């Protein structure tokens, strides 16, 4: 259907639905697009001697105090065609121009506006026709969570507003579910002793101050596989080196360079990420900073390679893409190991060796989490299935605790770091029910060791001291 662009005020710009050519749209004069077609039976194209094929910006006729067009390009929109174009050039009735009302303003057929994630178009019968996408942020879902007693609160996030639920799952997660082969990894037992004391509260950031790294923001890059891997490796290397090495490792290095069966900002597998960490290694975030997805196709070109220097060690073959940073050390890990799904085994591992990586099934309500102990809350149970979807994510689990409620019940939780920035959740972190495999968070949990020697720590300390403050 042919559309009409309407500009009502200088503040509101309404875009034409449908395709235009790559050439710049003609600047439309006032009367045609502000008031629709007047004088529908007037003779214009006929009077000029006919119509023009394709696009011809000289195929014009005076029309009131402006001009109108008789070339076939004008048919891309009803905005600048002469009134008799349809009858004389196409042999059809002119389009009916409906009038729609919104916020006290009048709009004509083809006018559009965005309502959250849905585009609404003024139809030929004067009614708004809106898309029916499930949005990532739904006000009624936020209100339903906050009215209920679910143990957590919800909030609106501007970075998610206007996105569909499908887009949220596609762009904000990015960990592919582990293959059957990976899921069959043997679980390492921590050999829990009856005398082992596991406190009711533990946070790795408090046991190892200065060695646990802040959450990063993956933006609309579907690469939680890289962010969670880099975060856990960063913490483990810092703890294992007793603070001699505290790298914030680069997710971008993994996104751009770990291309073996990986899809960069279109998703990847954590087993592949750990393979790369072990075989190739990565540099720091400071050396190889994260790029916004708009500036990289899938993962962007790899800027940092490494080469073997013997005994499993590797060395960077290029300088940092960031010209202000000198240090381009490569950090590697040992092969990862899988933990038991038993909560006490996971707790003992975190308390002994540091944060772990976990797979998480993210449902539609997780995006609006603000605070409290999260449990998937199906407040959309009465809506169509398109409002209830989930996808696979990976996060860093770094502690646990317990909260009591008004009824004297205790609620156990994990403390985990997400990769959606610090303005999401509890300063970038979230709490989620513990011991219940909530959203499968206890199903597949990974630990790892950094590949570190005393020589590494001494060299690192000497290198930092020697080059502190120097540019490349």
C-alpha positions as CSV (number, residue, x, y, z in Angstrom):
1,X,0.0,0.0,0.0
2,X,1.2,3.5,-0.8
3,X,2.1,5.6,2.2
4,X,2.0,9.2,3.2
5,X,4.7,10.9,5.2
6,X,3.4,13.5,7.6
7,X,5.5,16.1,9.4
8,X,3.5,17.8,12.1
9,X,6.0,19.7,14.1
10,X,9.8,20.2,14.0
11,X,10.1,17.9,17.0
12,X,8.3,14.9,15.5
13,X,9.8,13.3,12.4
14,X,7.8,10.5,11.0
15,X,9.5,8.1,8.6
16,X,8.1,6.6,5.5
17,X,7.4,2.8,5.7
18,X,8.7,0.8,2.7
19,X,11.7,1.0,0.5
20,X,13.2,4.1,-1.1
21,X,16.1,4.2,-3.6
22,X,19.5,5.0,-2.4
23,X,19.1,8.5,-3.8
24,X,18.0,11.3,-1.4
25,X,14.3,11.6,-1.0
26,X,12.9,14.8,-2.6
27,X,12.2,17.6,-0.2
28,X,8.5,17.8,0.0
29,X,6.7,21.2,0.0
30,X,4.0,22.0,2.6
31,X,0.6,21.6,1.1
32,X,1.0,18.1,-0.4
33,X,2.3,16.3,2.7
34,X,0.7,18.5,5.4
35,X,-2.9,18.2,4.1
36,X,-3.0,15.2,1.8
37,X,-4.3,15.2,-1.7
38,X,-6.5,18.2,-2.6
39,X,-8.4,18.7,-5.8
40,X,-8.3,15.0,-6.5
41,X,-10.1,15.5,-9.9
42,X,-7.8,18.2,-11.2
43,X,-5.9,17.7,-14.4
44,X,-2.1,17.9,-13.8
45,X,-0.2,15.0,-15.4
46,X,-2.7,15.0,-18.3
47,X,-2.2,18.7,-18.8
48,X,1.6,18.4,-18.9
49,X,1.3,15.8,-21.7
50,X,1.7,12.5,-19.8
51,X,3.8,10.7,-17.2
52,X,7.5,9.9,-17.0
53,X,9.1,6.4,-16.4
54,X,11.4,5.7,-13.4
55,X,12.6,8.7,-11.5
56,X,12.6,12.1,-13.2
57,X,12.9,15.1,-10.9
58,X,12.0,17.4,-13.8
59,X,8.7,15.6,-14.4
60,X,6.7,18.3,-12.5
61,X,3.6,20.4,-12.7
62,X,2.7,23.5,-10.7
63,X,0.3,22.6,-7.9
64,X,-1.2,25.4,-5.8
65,X,1.8,27.1,-4.2
66,X,4.2,24.2,-4.8
67,X,4.8,21.5,-7.4
68,X,3.7,17.9,-7.8
69,X,5.3,15.0,-9.8
70,X,4.2,12.7,-12.5
71,X,7.2,10.3,-12.6
72,X,6.8,6.7,-11.5
73,X,9.1,7.3,-8.5
74,X,6.5,9.5,-6.9
75,X,4.5,6.3,-6.4
76,X,6.9,5.1,-3.7
77,X,5.0,7.5,-1.5
78,X,1.7,9.3,-1.9
79,X,3.5,12.4,-0.7
80,X,4.5,14.2,-3.9
81,X,2.4,12.7,-6.7
82,X,0.0,14.9,-8.6
83,X,-3.7,14.3,-7.8
84,X,-4.4,12.7,-11.2
85,X,-1.3,10.6,-11.2
86,X,-3.1,7.4,-10.2
87,X,-5.9,7.8,-12.7
88,X,-4.0,9.2,-15.6
89,X,-0.6,7.3,-15.3
90,X,-1.7,4.1,-13.6
91,X,-5.4,3.8,-14.5
92,X,-6.4,3.2,-10.9
93,X,-8.4,5.0,-8.2
94,X,-6.4,7.4,-6.1
95,X,-5.5,6.1,-2.6
96,X,-8.0,6.9,0.1
97,X,-6.3,9.1,2.7
98,X,-7.4,8.1,6.2
99,X,-7.0,10.5,9.1
100,X,-5.7,9.2,12.5
101,X,-5.7,11.0,15.8
102,X,-2.9,10.7,18.4
103,X,-2.3,13.0,21.4
104,X,-4.6,15.6,20.0
105,X,-2.8,15.7,16.6
106,X,-4.0,14.7,13.2
107,X,-2.1,12.3,11.0
108,X,-2.8,10.9,7.5
109,X,-2.3,7.5,5.9
110,X,1.3,6.3,6.1
111,X,2.3,8.3,9.2
112,X,4.2,6.1,11.7
113,X,5.3,6.2,15.3
114,X,7.1,3.8,17.6
115,X,5.4,2.4,20.6
116,X,8.2,0.8,22.6
117,X,9.3,-2.0,20.2
118,X,6.3,-1.8,17.9
119,X,5.8,0.4,14.8
120,X,2.3,1.8,14.4
121,X,1.1,3.0,11.0
122,X,-1.9,5.2,10.1
123,X,-4.0,3.0,7.8
124,X,-6.2,4.0,4.9
125,X,-9.3,3.7,7.0
126,X,-8.0,6.2,9.7
127,X,-7.0,3.5,12.2
128,X,-3.6,2.9,13.8
129,X,-2.2,-0.5,12.8
130,X,0.5,-1.6,15.3
131,X,2.9,-4.5,15.2
132,X,2.4,-7.1,17.9
133,X,5.9,-7.9,18.9
134,X,6.7,-9.0,22.5
135,X,8.9,-6.2,23.8
136,X,12.0,-6.8,26.0
137,X,10.6,-4.2,28.5
138,X,6.9,-4.6,29.2
139,X,5.4,-2.2,31.8
140,X,2.7,-4.7,32.8
141,X,5.4,-7.4,33.5
142,X,7.4,-4.9,35.7
143,X,4.2,-4.0,37.6
144,X,3.2,-7.7,38.0
145,X,6.6,-8.6,39.6
146,X,6.6,-5.5,41.9
147,X,3.0,-6.1,43.0
148,X,3.7,-9.7,43.9
149,X,5.8,-11.2,46.7
150,X,8.4,-13.0,44.6
151,X,11.5,-11.9,46.6
152,X,12.9,-9.6,43.9
153,X,12.0,-6.3,42.3
154,X,11.9,-5.3,38.6
155,X,12.8,-2.1,36.8
156,X,12.8,-0.4,33.4
157,X,16.2,-0.2,31.7
158,X,16.6,2.5,29.0
159,X,19.2,0.4,27.2
160,X,16.6,-2.3,26.6
161,X,13.7,0.0,25.8
162,X,12.5,-0.3,22.2
163,X,14.0,-3.8,21.7
164,X,11.9,-6.8,21.0
165,X,12.2,-9.9,23.3
166,X,13.7,-11.8,20.3
167,X,16.3,-9.0,19.9
168,X,17.2,-9.2,23.6
169,X,17.7,-12.9,23.4
170,X,19.7,-12.6,20.2
171,X,22.0,-9.7,21.1
172,X,22.3,-9.7,24.9
173,X,23.2,-13.4,25.6
174,X,25.4,-15.3,23.2
175,X,26.5,-18.6,24.9
176,X,25.6,-21.6,22.9
177,X,24.4,-24.5,24.9
178,X,27.3,-27.0,25.5
179,X,27.4,-29.9,23.2
180,X,26.5,-33.4,24.4
181,X,30.2,-34.2,24.4
182,X,31.0,-31.2,26.6
183,X,28.1,-31.9,28.9
184,X,29.5,-35.4,29.5
185,X,32.7,-34.0,31.1
186,X,33.6,-35.8,34.3
187,X,32.9,-33.8,37.4
188,X,35.7,-33.0,39.8
189,X,34.9,-33.8,43.5
190,X,36.1,-31.4,46.1
191,X,36.3,-34.3,48.7
192,X,34.2,-32.4,51.2
193,X,35.2,-33.2,54.8
194,X,32.6,-33.5,57.5
195,X,34.5,-30.8,59.4
196,X,34.6,-28.4,56.5
197,X,33.0,-25.1,57.6
198,X,31.0,-23.3,54.9
199,X,29.8,-19.9,56.2
200,X,26.3,-18.7,55.6
201,X,27.7,-15.7,53.6
202,X,30.8,-15.5,51.4
203,X,31.9,-13.1,48.7
204,X,35.1,-13.6,46.8
205,X,35.6,-9.8,46.5
206,X,35.9,-9.6,50.3
207,X,38.2,-12.5,50.7
208,X,40.5,-11.4,47.9
209,X,40.2,-7.6,47.8
210,X,41.7,-6.0,44.7
211,X,41.8,-9.3,42.9
212,X,38.2,-9.7,41.8
213,X,37.2,-7.6,38.7
214,X,34.2,-5.4,38.1
215,X,31.5,-6.5,35.7
216,X,31.9,-5.3,32.1
217,X,29.1,-4.5,29.5
218,X,28.8,-6.6,26.4
219,X,26.3,-4.2,24.9
220,X,24.5,-5.7,21.9
221,X,27.3,-8.1,21.3
222,X,26.1,-11.6,21.8
223,X,29.3,-12.8,23.4
224,X,28.7,-13.7,27.0
225,X,30.8,-16.8,26.2
226,X,33.8,-14.5,25.9
227,X,32.9,-12.1,28.7
228,X,32.3,-14.8,31.4
229,X,35.4,-16.8,30.4
230,X,37.7,-13.7,30.5
231,X,36.2,-12.6,33.8
232,X,36.7,-16.0,35.5
233,X,40.3,-16.3,34.1
234,X,41.1,-12.7,35.3
235,X,40.0,-13.4,38.9
236,X,41.7,-16.9,39.0
237,X,45.0,-15.6,37.7
238,X,44.9,-12.7,40.2
239,X,44.2,-15.0,43.1
240,X,46.6,-17.7,42.1
241,X,49.5,-15.1,41.6
242,X,48.7,-13.7,45.1
243,X,48.1,-10.3,43.5
244,X,51.4,-10.1,41.6
245,X,49.3,-10.3,38.4
246,X,45.8,-8.7,38.3
247,X,44.9,-8.6,34.7
248,X,41.4,-7.7,33.5
249,X,41.6,-10.0,30.5
250,X,40.2,-8.9,27.1
251,X,36.8,-10.4,25.9
252,X,37.5,-8.7,22.5
253,X,40.7,-10.8,22.1
254,X,38.5,-13.9,22.3
255,X,35.7,-12.4,20.2
256,X,38.0,-11.4,17.3
257,X,40.6,-14.1,17.4
258,X,38.9,-17.3,18.7
259,X,37.2,-18.1,15.4
260,X,37.4,-21.9,15.5
261,X,33.7,-22.9,15.4
262,X,32.9,-19.6,17.1
263,X,30.7,-16.7,15.9
264,X,32.1,-13.7,17.7
265,X,29.3,-11.3,18.5
266,X,26.8,-13.8,17.1
267,X,27.5,-16.4,19.9
268,X,30.0,-19.0,20.9
269,X,30.8,-21.9,23.1
270,X,32.7,-21.7,26.4
271,X,34.6,-24.9,25.8
272,X,36.0,-23.3,22.7
273,X,36.9,-20.2,24.7
274,X,38.8,-22.2,27.2
275,X,40.6,-24.1,24.5
276,X,41.8,-20.7,23.1
277,X,42.8,-19.5,26.6
278,X,44.9,-22.7,27.1
279,X,46.4,-22.9,23.6
280,X,46.8,-19.3,22.5
281,X,46.1,-17.0,25.5
282,X,44.8,-13.5,25.6
283,X,46.0,-10.0,26.5
284,X,44.3,-7.5,28.8
285,X,41.2,-5.4,28.3
286,X,43.5,-2.3,28.6
287,X,45.6,-3.6,25.7
288,X,42.8,-4.8,23.5
289,X,39.6,-2.9,24.5
290,X,36.1,-4.0,23.7
291,X,34.6,-2.5,20.5
292,X,30.9,-1.8,20.1
293,X,29.1,-4.3,17.9
294,X,28.4,-1.7,15.3
295,X,32.1,-1.4,14.5
296,X,32.7,-5.1,14.1
297,X,31.4,-7.7,11.7
298,X,30.7,-10.8,13.8
299,X,33.8,-10.4,15.8
300,X,36.0,-7.9,13.9
301,X,39.5,-8.5,12.6
302,X,41.9,-10.2,15.0
303,X,44.5,-7.6,16.1
304,X,46.5,-9.8,18.5
305,X,48.1,-13.1,17.6
306,X,50.5,-15.1,19.8
307,X,53.4,-17.5,19.1
308,X,54.9,-20.3,21.0
309,X,58.2,-19.5,23.0
310,X,58.7,-23.0,24.4
311,X,57.3,-25.1,27.3
312,X,53.8,-24.2,26.4
313,X,54.3,-20.4,26.8
314,X,53.3,-17.9,24.2
315,X,54.2,-14.4,23.3
316,X,52.3,-11.6,21.5
317,X,53.4,-11.1,17.9
318,X,51.9,-7.6,17.7
319,X,51.7,-4.5,19.8
320,X,48.4,-3.5,21.5
321,X,45.7,-2.0,19.3
322,X,45.5,0.7,22.0
323,X,48.5,2.9,21.3
324,X,48.7,4.2,24.9
325,X,49.5,0.8,26.4
326,X,53.0,-0.8,26.4
327,X,52.3,-4.1,28.1
328,X,51.1,-6.9,25.7
329,X,51.7,-9.9,27.9
330,X,49.8,-13.1,27.0
331,X,47.9,-14.8,29.8
332,X,47.0,-18.5,29.5
333,X,45.0,-21.0,31.5
334,X,45.2,-24.8,32.2
335,X,42.3,-26.9,30.8
336,X,39.1,-26.2,32.6
337,X,37.5,-28.7,35.0
338,X,33.8,-29.3,35.7
339,X,32.4,-29.2,39.2
340,X,29.7,-31.3,40.7
341,X,26.2,-29.8,40.6
342,X,26.0,-30.1,44.4
343,X,25.8,-26.6,45.9
344,X,28.2,-27.4,48.7
345,X,30.8,-28.6,46.2
346,X,30.4,-25.4,44.3
347,X,30.6,-23.3,47.5
348,X,33.8,-25.1,48.6
349,X,35.4,-24.5,45.2
350,X,34.6,-20.8,45.2
351,X,35.8,-20.3,48.8
352,X,39.0,-22.2,48.1
353,X,40.0,-21.2,44.5
354,X,37.8,-18.3,43.5
355,X,34.9,-17.4,41.2
356,X,33.5,-20.0,38.8
357,X,31.7,-19.9,35.4
358,X,28.1,-21.1,35.2
359,X,25.6,-21.6,32.4
360,X,22.3,-19.8,32.9
361,X,19.0,-20.1,31.1
362,X,17.7,-16.5,30.8
363,X,13.9,-16.0,30.7
364,X,12.0,-12.9,29.6
365,X,11.7,-11.6,33.2
366,X,15.5,-11.7,34.0
367,X,16.1,-8.6,31.8
368,X,14.0,-6.5,34.2
369,X,15.7,-7.8,37.4
370,X,16.7,-4.9,39.7
371,X,17.3,-6.4,43.2
372,X,16.6,-9.3,45.5
373,X,16.8,-13.0,45.1
374,X,15.8,-13.9,41.6
375,X,13.6,-16.8,40.7
376,X,12.1,-17.1,37.2
377,X,8.6,-15.7,37.7
378,X,6.1,-16.5,35.0
379,X,3.9,-13.4,35.2
380,X,3.2,-13.8,31.4
381,X,1.5,-17.1,31.9
382,X,-1.8,-15.8,30.5
383,X,-0.1,-14.2,27.4
384,X,0.7,-15.8,24.1
385,X,3.8,-18.0,23.9
386,X,5.7,-15.3,22.1
387,X,6.0,-13.5,25.4
388,X,7.6,-16.5,27.1
389,X,11.0,-17.3,25.7
390,X,14.5,-18.1,27.0
391,X,18.1,-18.4,25.8
392,X,21.4,-19.6,27.1
393,X,23.8,-17.2,28.8
394,X,27.0,-17.6,30.9
395,X,27.9,-15.7,34.1
396,X,30.5,-15.6,36.9
397,X,29.5,-16.9,40.3
398,X,31.5,-15.4,43.1
399,X,29.7,-16.1,46.4
400,X,26.6,-16.9,48.3
401,X,24.4,-15.9,51.2
402,X,21.0,-16.3,53.0
403,X,18.2,-13.9,53.6
404,X,15.2,-14.2,56.0
405,X,11.7,-13.1,55.3
406,X,8.8,-11.9,57.5
407,X,7.7,-15.5,58.1
408,X,11.0,-16.6,59.4
409,X,12.0,-18.6,56.3
410,X,15.5,-18.6,55.1
411,X,16.2,-18.1,51.4
412,X,19.6,-19.2,50.1
413,X,21.2,-17.4,47.1
414,X,24.2,-17.3,44.9
415,X,26.0,-13.9,44.2
416,X,26.8,-13.7,40.5
417,X,28.3,-11.1,38.1
418,X,26.5,-10.4,34.8
419,X,28.0,-8.6,31.7
420,X,25.2,-6.0,31.1
421,X,27.0,-3.1,32.8
422,X,26.9,-1.6,36.3
423,X,23.6,0.1,35.9
424,X,21.8,-3.3,35.6
425,X,20.7,-5.2,38.7
426,X,22.7,-4.7,41.9
427,X,25.5,-2.7,40.4
428,X,26.0,-5.2,37.7
429,X,25.6,-8.2,40.0
430,X,22.5,-10.3,40.8
431,X,21.4,-12.8,43.4
432,X,19.7,-16.0,42.4
433,X,18.1,-18.9,44.4
434,X,20.7,-21.4,45.5
435,X,20.4,-25.2,45.9
436,X,17.4,-25.4,43.5
437,X,19.2,-25.4,40.2
438,X,17.3,-22.2,39.4
439,X,17.5,-21.5,35.6
440,X,20.0,-24.4,35.5
441,X,22.7,-22.4,37.1
442,X,24.1,-25.4,39.0
443,X,23.9,-27.8,35.9
444,X,27.3,-26.9,34.3
445,X,29.8,-25.1,36.4
446,X,33.5,-24.6,35.4
447,X,36.7,-23.9,37.3
448,X,40.2,-23.3,35.9
449,X,43.8,-22.5,36.9
450,X,46.0,-19.9,35.4
451,X,49.2,-21.1,33.8
452,X,51.6,-19.2,36.1
453,X,55.1,-19.9,37.4
454,X,57.2,-18.0,39.9
455,X,59.3,-16.9,37.0
456,X,56.2,-15.4,35.4
457,X,55.4,-13.4,38.6
458,X,58.9,-12.1,39.0
459,X,59.1,-11.1,35.3
460,X,55.7,-9.5,35.5
461,X,56.7,-7.5,38.6
462,X,60.0,-6.4,37.0
463,X,58.3,-5.5,33.7
464,X,55.6,-3.4,35.4
465,X,58.2,-1.6,37.5
466,X,60.5,-1.0,34.5
467,X,57.8,0.3,32.1
468,X,55.4,2.0,34.5
469,X,54.1,5.2,32.8
470,X,56.0,4.7,29.6
471,X,54.3,4.9,26.2
472,X,55.1,2.5,23.3
